């Protein structure tokens, strides 16, 4: 796709993603675990990471679960979303699995229920993991004032307490968004945009990729990278989809917010103080 560009890039630097350098921690308790990384406490618990897996530590510095999970979000409303074998469920504050890991995506509990995705279908479940009902929606984007924000038949709205759809706005389709973006750029431009600067080729042509590590010297993070080929688990092309896929950790739509057709994600959930960089030189 050809686009045009005004003086938007006086300099185009690197985009960096770095993880905190390893911090090994041991705790004097019967549930002692040696963690390679420990995050700050949130809502009474801290996530511990070992061998690219997660669990939680309570305020007594005890591991609450012997199970290590492939993924985990922080506790919210006394429950934490956890991932096993690429499927999501929930544990309680005692580390017990109260909702089995069978879902493709789960939102944090909002009072006494939440919304989950399984096999392209959306469900409303209670605190026991029981299905309240299947929802006739295209996608859920989370909650607003305890009401699910959803899309249905090209419209954005919320579900009330009876799960009735309340219209808010119409979703612009993909062609409209892309055409509008190109028109806005063209009106401000004087020269042609360098090839694949916006990843519209769907690859890293013209880009240089780097991988490396992060080290902590005193209180300063030092990032060291070397040139590499694109590595899918660390430099990943993400194409726009309708409706947008949802990031299972941050719970935000991963479609490019500016209307582009392609975005790039750097990094992953692995531990080991990894760092990634990409750069594009404009001549």
RANOR-V900144 format. One record per residue. RES is the residue in three letters. PHI is phi in whole degrees, -180 to 180 (none if undefined). NEAR is the number of other C-alpha atoms within 12 Angstrom. Layout:
BEGIN
<<RES,PHI,NEAR> <RES,PHI,NEAR>>
END
This chain:
BEGIN
<<UNK,none,21> <UNK,-92,22> <UNK,-128,29> <UNK,-125,25> <UNK,-143,25> <UNK,-87,18> <UNK,-80,15> <UNK,-96,17> <UNK,-124,17> <UNK,-68,11> <UNK,-151,12> <UNK,-119,17> <UNK,-93,15> <UNK,-94,18> <UNK,-104,22> <UNK,-118,28> <UNK,-134,29> <UNK,-135,32> <UNK,-99,29> <UNK,-64,30> <UNK,-61,29> <UNK,-58,28> <UNK,-127,22> <UNK,-79,20> <UNK,-137,21> <UNK,-123,21> <UNK,-126,20> <UNK,-78,13> <UNK,-156,16> <UNK,-67,13> <UNK,-103,20> <UNK,-63,21> <UNK,-141,29> <UNK,-97,24> <UNK,-100,31> <UNK,-86,26> <UNK,-145,31> <UNK,-132,33> <UNK,-90,29> <UNK,-62,18> <UNK,-68,18> <UNK,-143,20> <UNK,55,20> <UNK,91,25> <UNK,-141,33> <UNK,-121,30> <UNK,-81,38> <UNK,-110,44> <UNK,-123,35> <UNK,-147,30> <UNK,52,21> <UNK,64,24> <UNK,-129,28> <UNK,-117,37> <UNK,-152,45> <UNK,-128,49> <UNK,-119,40> <UNK,-89,30> <UNK,-69,19> <UNK,-92,18> <UNK,61,26> <UNK,-112,30> <UNK,-70,34> <UNK,-89,32> <UNK,-145,26> <UNK,-78,21> <UNK,-81,26> <UNK,-103,29> <UNK,-106,34> <UNK,-69,29> <UNK,-152,37> <UNK,-160,39> <UNK,-106,37> <UNK,-65,35> <UNK,-63,30> <UNK,-147,24> <UNK,53,23> <UNK,76,26> <UNK,-134,37> <UNK,-125,42> <UNK,-77,47> <UNK,-132,45> <UNK,-124,32> <UNK,-134,27> <UNK,52,17> <UNK,69,19> <UNK,-120,26> <UNK,-112,34> <UNK,-153,42> <UNK,-138,43> <UNK,-117,38> <UNK,-95,28> <UNK,-73,29> <UNK,-95,24> <UNK,85,28> <UNK,-85,24> <UNK,-75,29> <UNK,-104,25> <UNK,-126,33> <UNK,-61,26> <UNK,-81,30> <UNK,-129,24> <UNK,-106,31> <UNK,-78,30> <UNK,-157,41> <UNK,-135,45> <UNK,-96,43> <UNK,-64,40> <UNK,-61,34> <UNK,-112,25> <UNK,59,20> <UNK,-108,19> <UNK,-153,29> <UNK,-150,41> <UNK,-115,44> <UNK,-133,46> <UNK,-120,34> <UNK,-145,24> <UNK,52,13> <UNK,69,19> <UNK,-115,21> <UNK,-102,31> <UNK,-133,32> <UNK,-104,36> <UNK,-124,32> <UNK,-99,22> <UNK,-67,28> <UNK,-93,22> <UNK,83,30> <UNK,-81,19> <UNK,-74,20> <UNK,-80,20> <UNK,-171,20> <UNK,-86,21> <UNK,-100,29> <UNK,-91,21> <UNK,-136,33> <UNK,-88,26> <UNK,-160,37> <UNK,-112,40> <UNK,-110,37> <UNK,117,32> <UNK,-126,24> <UNK,-139,15> <UNK,52,13> <UNK,67,20> <UNK,-112,27> <UNK,-64,37> <UNK,-92,32> <UNK,-139,36> <UNK,-118,31> <UNK,-153,28> <UNK,53,20> <UNK,77,20> <UNK,-124,23> <UNK,-102,25> <UNK,-166,30> <UNK,-128,29> <UNK,-102,31> <UNK,-80,18> <UNK,-64,14> <UNK,-96,14> <UNK,65,23> <UNK,-82,18> <UNK,-79,26> <UNK,-114,22> <UNK,-66,19> <UNK,-117,16> <UNK,-160,17> <UNK,-94,15> <UNK,-84,21> <UNK,-70,19> <UNK,-77,19> <UNK,-60,25> <UNK,-65,17> <UNK,-64,15> <UNK,-63,22> <UNK,-65,25> <UNK,-64,21> <UNK,-63,19> <UNK,-62,25> <UNK,-65,26> <UNK,-64,18> <UNK,-64,18> <UNK,-68,25> <UNK,-61,19> <UNK,-68,15> <UNK,-110,17> <UNK,-107,18> <UNK,-129,14> <UNK,-143,17> <UNK,-77,20> <UNK,-68,25> <UNK,-55,26> <UNK,-58,24> <UNK,62,25> <UNK,-64,32> <UNK,-103,33> <UNK,64,31> <UNK,-68,28> <UNK,-76,22> <UNK,77,23> <UNK,-150,26> <UNK,-104,30> <UNK,-56,22> <UNK,88,22> <UNK,-101,31> <UNK,-108,27> <UNK,-110,32> <UNK,-140,32> <UNK,-134,32> <UNK,-176,27> <UNK,-147,27> <UNK,-117,25> <UNK,-130,23> <UNK,-105,18> <UNK,-116,11> <UNK,68,8> <UNK,-107,9> <UNK,-112,11> <UNK,-82,20> <UNK,-112,21> <UNK,-106,25> <UNK,-122,22> <UNK,-133,24> <UNK,-131,17> <UNK,-64,18> <UNK,-149,20> <UNK,-74,21> <UNK,-61,27> <UNK,-113,24> <UNK,-58,20> <UNK,-78,19> <UNK,-127,28> <UNK,-126,31> <UNK,-124,25> <UNK,-79,28> <UNK,-122,30> <UNK,-93,27> <UNK,-62,29> <UNK,-134,20> <UNK,-125,25> <UNK,-74,27> <UNK,-66,28> <UNK,-70,25> <UNK,-113,27> <UNK,-68,21> <UNK,-72,30> <UNK,-96,25> <UNK,-86,20> <UNK,58,22> <UNK,-122,21> <UNK,-65,24> <UNK,-96,29> <UNK,-62,26> <UNK,-57,29> <UNK,-71,17> <UNK,-91,20> <UNK,94,30> <UNK,-64,32> <UNK,-91,32> <UNK,-140,30> <UNK,-135,29> <UNK,-127,36> <UNK,-110,28> <UNK,-106,29> <UNK,95,31> <UNK,-156,25> <UNK,-97,29> <UNK,-71,25> <UNK,-93,31> <UNK,112,27> <UNK,57,31> <UNK,-77,33> <UNK,-141,35> <UNK,-134,38> <UNK,-149,35> <UNK,-134,37> <UNK,-147,26> <UNK,-135,25> <UNK,-95,20> <UNK,-98,18> <UNK,-100,11>>
END
